[in-house]
Amino acid sequence: MNKMFSVNSLLDQFHSSRKYSIDLIADLSPEDCQAQSMEDASPAKWHLAHVSWFYEVMVLKPFEENFQYLNPQFAVLFNSYYNGIGDKHPRKLRGLLTRPSLKEVLDWRRNIENRIESLLNKNASPELKWLIQIGINHEQQHQELLLTDIQHLLYQNSLFPAYSSSEINIHSDHKPMEWIEGISGLVEIGADGDGFHFDNESPQHTVFNQAHSIASDLVTNEQWLSFIEDGGYENSQWWLDAGWAWVKAEQINAPLYWNKNENNQLCRFSLNGNKLLEKSLPVSNISYFEAEAFARWASKRLEGHAGARLPTEFEWESFAKHKANAARDLFGSIWQWTSSNYSAYPGYQPWKGIAGEYNGKFMINQMVLRGSSAYTSPDHSRVSYRNFFPTHARWQMSGLRLAKDGI
């Protein structure tokens, strides 16, 4: 188990994470919290309920004396993918769950919080504290998903309403890009056991990096415009075969959320509404297919980019550990696609018990992203963190940083 916190420290983190979830819906209506824009996304109300379901099933049920469900039906409605626990409501139909109401979900959340606090004050066993740590980090993951899902939902509205007037968007300290020598040779990869980490971040192990360089900056909207203007979405030579089939089938011609306003000006929709595209900012909401195609294009079309490609997740992690001061926007702007398939590290063991379904079962047909985004919850970023999505996914805050062989 990871490093344990004191009961008071753990309770502070628990209540802080629970409050932050509620803060995220402060400017949303019950109708906003109900709707589901696509199967990959979930309603805000469902996110709020699911993270409470996690505490009820994973923590209270095995540890609370005389445990009883507040509502046994919630165990089915708000299960996500835990087959070992029981039945699930179909994912694509989460937006149809008009009952329970948002008020009932919020009441349930308060019930769970009171019971968790009471339980932890009575039982501070390492196993219980560890499960609550998982619950906190699990809720932080859903806080980010809540924001990305709300952005996708509001984009379906032709009024392009803003989620918030407060700035919640990509940022960048953009300067001219430089190639920085990466960390080559034998490097240690993975969480070292000091502090919380998910099971897919361990065990720490040794890999070999060939000599390579990594870009000091993320790829920008301006560079992406050059890709578009050069026919990047219309030329099959830049694309993997599956990516080209996806582009044609879905009629993709720009990153998600790019659009033209009534004056035919290029805009990008964000949580702050529809605003003119800022060319200097990092490009976001692109799929792995798009990131990989851009790297191929950049290798042939951009000056000084010969041999450009996506970094491996091991190159990215060792770079972030040892040369973070030489790069910009490694964290807090956008997630960065890597060329690494999401798979188990040597010696990987999933968590024990029902929590073992958390990560390992998804280790196929997905690609790894590294870093964090402007939507990532506070204190939820670390060098060893492994995010993962299918090759076509782009409703997340995903972009890219280039690498190349040699120095």
N, C-alpha and C positions, 0 to 999 in steps of 0.2 A: 504494500500500500504506500501511497505517497505521504509526504510530510504532513503531519496533522497539526491543526490549529487548536487553540484553546476553545472552550465552549463559548465564551463571550465573543471571541473573534469570529468564530464560525457563525454565530447567530447574527452578528453585525453584517457579515457578507450575505447571509441568507435573506435578511430583511431588506438590505440594500438592493439585491437582485429582484426581489419581489416588487419593491416599490418602483424600480426602473421600468418593469413591464407595464405597470399601471400608468406611469408617466407617458409611455409611448402612445397610449390611446387617448390621452387627455383632449386632443383636438379632433378626435374621430366621433362620428355619430354612431348610434347602435346599428344603423343601416350600413355604414362603412365597415363595421366589425363583423357583419353577417356575410357579406358577399365573397364569392370565390371566383377568381378570374380565369383559372385554368386548372387542370388536374395537378400540375406540379406545385401550385401555390395553395395555401390554406387561408381560411378567414382568420382575421385577428382574434375573433372570439374563440376559435378552435385552438389557436396557439396558447391563449391564456388558460384554457381548460386543460389542454394536453400536459402542460408542465405541472399542473396540480395533480392530474392523474398520475404522473410519474412519482411524485412524492407519496401519494396515497398507496399505490401498488408496490413500489420499490422499497419504501421506508416504513410507512405506518403499518401496513399489513403484516410484515414479518416481525415487527418490534413492539407495536402498541398492544398493551393488555386490553383484552375484551374488544379487539378491533371490530368495527362495523363500517361498511361503506355508508357514506352520507346518502348516496343514491347508487344502488348496484348497477343501474343502467349506464351510468357514466363510464363504468369499466370497459364497456364495449364501444360506446360512442367516441371516446377520446383515446383509445389505444391507436398507436400509429402503425408499427410494423412488427410488434413483438408476438410472433406466432406461438412462443412457449407460454404466453399468458392466457391467450384465448381469442375469442372472436373480435372482429374489427368492423366498424362502419366503413363502407367503400370510400376510398380516398377521394375519388372524383365527385362524390356527393356530399362532401363536408359542408358546402355552402347551403344545402337544403335543411340543415339542422337548425330550424327556427326555434326549436325547444331543445334544451333549456334556453331561457332568455339570457341576455348579457348580464342582467342583474343577478340572476341565479348563479351564473358562472362566477361573478365577482364575490357573491356570498360564499360560495364553495371555496374559493381561494382563501378567504379570511378564515374559514373553518380549518383548512389544511394548515395555514400558518400558525394558528394557535396551538394546534395539536403537535406540530413539529417542535415548536418552542418548548412545550410542556414535556414532550418525550426526551428532548436533548438535555433538559435540565435534570431529568431523572436517570438517564442512561447515556453516559459519555463514552461508550465503548468505541474502540478504534474502527470496528466494522460500521457502526452507525454513522460515525463522523465521516467516514470515507464515502458512504452512500449519499450523505447530504452534500458533500463536495461535488459528487457527480451531478446531483440535482441542480446545484447552483450553476455549474458549467453547462448543463443541458439547457437550463432556462436562458442562459446567455446566448446559446446558439439559436434558440427560437426567437429571441429578441431581434437578432439580425434578420432572420427569415421573415418576421412580422413586417419589418421595414421594407424588405425587397418585395414582399407580396403585396403590401399596400401600394407601393410605387406601380407595380404591374396593374393592379386593380384600377387605380385612378387614371392610368394611361388609356384605359378602355373608354373613358368618359370624354366625349368630344369637347367638353368645356376645359379640359386639362386642369382640373382643380389642384391647388397646392395642398400638400399634407400639412405643412407648417411654414410660417414666415421666418422662423429661425433657420440659420444656415445649417443644413445637413446635406453636405454634398462633397464631391471629390475636391481635394485640394492638392496643390503642388508647389514646390519651390523650384520651378523649372529653370534650368540653366542649359547651356549647350552640352549635348551628350558627349561623354568620353568613354572609351573602352578601358576597363580596369582589369588588371590581371587577377584571375580567380585563384582559388586555393587548389593546387594540384597535388597529386600523390595520394598517400593514405590519409584519410580524414575520418574523424569520429562523427557519426550521424545518429540522431535520435535523442530522446529525453534522457537526462542523466539521473532521474529519480528525485531531484530536489524540487519539491513543489508539485502541484497537480499536473497531470497530463493524461490524455486519453490512451487507451491500450494500443491504438495503432501507431503511436509515437515511440514505441519501445519494442524490443530492447535496444539499447545503444549498441552500435556495431560499427565495424570498419568497412569503408568502401574506398575504391581507387578512382580518383578524378584525373582524367587526361588534362594536359595543359590547355587552358581556355581563358577567355576574357568575357566579362559581363558588363552590360551597359550601365552607366551611372544613373540613367534616367529611364522612366517608363516611356513607351511609345505614346505619342500625343495625337490629339484629334487632327492637328494639321498634317501630320505624317499619314494618318489614315485617309484624309481627304485626297492626298496624292495617290494613294493606293486605289481609291474609287475612281478618280479622274483618269488614271491610267488603265481603266477597265479591269480592275482587280476582281470584281465579282462576275465578270463576263468572260474570263479567260481560264479555261480548265487546266492550263499548265501549272498554275500555282496551287492547285487543290489536290488533296487526297481524293481517291475515287469516291469514298463514302461522303466526304465533304461536298464534292461537286454535285452528287446526287441530292444531298440535303439542300444546297443552294437553289438548285433548279426546282425541286419539289415544293419548297417553302417560299420561293420567289424572294430570296434574301438579296438586298442590294446596299445595305448599310447596317451599322450597329443598331441594336434595339434602342428605342427612344429617340432616334434621330427623325426629324420631320421638318416640314416647311410651314411657316406661318402664313397668314393671309397676305403678307407682302412678299411672299416667295423667299423669305430669308431662312437660312438653315438654323434650326433650333435643336435643343436637346431637352427632353422632359425629365425632370428629377422630382424629388420630394418637395422642392421649392417651386414647382410649377414649370411651365414651358418658357425657357429663356434662350436667347441667342447662343449658339454654340461658341464656346470659348476654345479657340484653336490651341492655346498653349497647355490646356489641361490634358491629363492622361485619357486616352480612349478607354471607354468602359462598356460593359454589357455586350461583350463579344464572346462567341463560342470558342472552344478549342479548335474547331475546324477553321474559323476565321483567323485565329492567332497563328496557327501553323501555316496557313496560306500567306499571311502577311510576311512572316519570316522568310519564306521562299522568295516572295516578291522583292523584299528589301535586299536580300542577298544579291540579286541581279540588277536592281533598279536604283538603290540608294547609294550615293557616294560614301565610301568608307565602310560599307556594310557587307563586303564580300564574305561569304561563308556564314551569314547570319542564320541563326536557328533559335529555337526555344532552349532554355537551360534545363538540365535535369534537376530534379528536386534536391539531389545531393550537392550539386554545384551551387544551387541557390542557398541552401542551408549553411554550407561552409563559408560562403561569401558573407551572408548575414551575420554570422558569428564573428568573423575576423576582420571584415572590411566595411562594416556598417557606416563608419564615418565618411567613407569615400563615395557613398551612394545616397540617393534621395528616394523617398517614398517607398521604402521597403515595407513599412507598416502604415496603416491608417488612411490610405487613399483607395487602392483597389487590390483585390486578389490577383495574383499573377499566375497564369498558366505555365506549367512546366511540361516537358516531353515525357514525364514518367507516368507509367501506368500505376494505378492505385492497387498495391498488393502488399502482402505481409512482409515485414522485416524478418531476417533470419532469426529463428527462435521465438517468433511471435506466439503469444498465448492470449486468447481472449479473457476478459474478466470472468470470474467465477459466477455461477448462478444466472439468473434471468438477465442480468446486466450484460452478459456475454453476447447478446444479440446486437449490441450497440453499434459496432463498427465492422467486425470481421466478415459478416455475411454479405457486405457490399463490395468486397474486394474482387470485382470483375467488371470489365466494360466501363471503367471510369478513369479519369485522368486527375492528377494531383495539382492543386493550386497552393501557392505559398504566400505568406504575408498576412495581411488583413485589410479591411476596407474602412471607408468612412462610416459605414453602418455597423461595424463590429462593436460589440458592447465593451465598455471600459474594463480593463484588466483581463481581457480574453485573448490577448495576442502573445505569442512566444515564437522563438526561432524554430522550434521543432514541430509546430502545429501543421497538421496535414489536412487541408480541405480537399474535397473531391466531388466531381460532378461528371455526368455523361458528356460526350464530345459535342453534342448539339446545344447544351444548356447555356443560356445567356441572360436570364432574368436576374442572375446574381451580379454583383459588382466585380466583374472579371475583366482583366486586361492583360498586358504582357510587358515583360522586360526581355530584351534580346541577349543572346550570348553568341559566341563563335569560338571555333577551335583555334588554338595558338594564342600567342600573347603579342 
